[in-house]
Amino acid sequence: MKVMVVDDEKDIQSLFTQKFRKEIKQGAIDFSFAFSAQEALEALKENNSYSQYIFLILADINMPGMSGLELLKIIKEFHPNVKVFMITAYGDEYNYQTAMQYGADDYIYKPIEFENLKKKILEL
């Protein structure tokens, strides 16, 4: 399963790689990383065939420039079959309601409970 993680914190790449080491080694999950919403959209546009293989996007809400919510809205408009889980460090009701309105498939709070996230991903 191809999963794109979108977060402006670059250390997220090593964290996900470490936490999903077994699943990556088994070939169950293949991660790609984008460090801004704009970078994620460019990767999807540049490789249109690539976007057909992305099954899930995990996107942080609070990023400089385009927010994760804006990214969610665009992804659901142009790639409605892609699942999107929003990730946030803030328990903001407005962001939650907006994410659900824009079609988020899940809403996850930081710090991420990786065992729970693994279950959710592997059940898709």
Secondary structure, DSSP 8 states (H G I E B T S, - for coil): -EEEEE-S-TTHHHHHHHHTHHHHHTTS-EEEEESSHHHHHHHHHHTHHHHHHEEEEEEES--SSS-HHHHHHHHHHH-TTSEEEEEESS--HHHHHHHHHTT-SEEEESS--HHHHHHHHHT-
